Amino acid sequence: MVRVLAVADEVVDSLTFGVGIEGRPDLILGAGDLPFDYLEILSSLCDAPCVYVPGNHDRELRGYHRGRTGWTRAGLPTEDPGPRGGINADGRTVTVAGLRISGLGGSRCYNGGTNQYTDTQQRLRSMRLRCASVLSRSVSTDILLTHSPARGVGDGDDTPHRGFDCFHPLVRSLRPTLLVHGHVHPYGSRPRDLPIGEATTSMNVVGFCQFDIDPATRKVEIVRRRHGA
């Protein structure tokens, strides 16, 4: 079993002191819209790698490249644009802590801000992610990490919080055990984990959710969770 601490959208101050964290997580997942130094603190505190995707309130991360000599943008040296030591899974699949994680960040385009996509743009991004998986002849993904939910599966009715239709064929193709997302604030309610596809569960982790996942059996056990106010 791999123990995962997944966070999104709302800072839970107690976590930065280790309060509320059960045992030692093997992996930190960031589903967007969190200060990067918050993810750095959790990763350092738990001594666990951090995999993240950007949300619509995060800074622009496209155009940065990491080479043998460090980070560059437009050919010029620069610093790591994300949380230090974090792994940006946006638009790609990574294997960390024994889990295959495919990522697509951002939200639906509603005001032209950063990390916002039209349906067409996100569909093209999802197709590239699917094609890369096919070309690599990889096995199914363990976790699909997104900022927004899929359309009709825990999303909202207002334009900024409507999910993406293209996540449905992405789930059918990648066959993840979990779709982990943020973006939709519960505001005091407790959103349910919802089925999507044949064998995938969509999980809203605004605030935080700690769970154990067995990549071999696809078994998931919720350890602790707290949704935002």
Beta strands, then each sheet from edge to edge (+ up, - down):
strand 1: 2-8
strand 2: 27-30
strand 3: 50-52
strand 4: 64-67
strand 5: 70-73
strand 6: 76-78
strand 7: 87-88
strand 8: 93-96
strand 9: 99-104
strand 10: 107-108
strand 11: 116-117
strand 12: 143-146
strand 13: 178-181
strand 14: 194-196
strand 15: 200-204
strand 16: 207-214
strand 17: 219-226
sheet 1: 7+ 3+ 2+ 1+ 16- 17+
sheet 2: 4+ 5- 6+
sheet 3: 8+ 9- 12- 13- 15- 14+
sheet 4: 10+ 11+
end
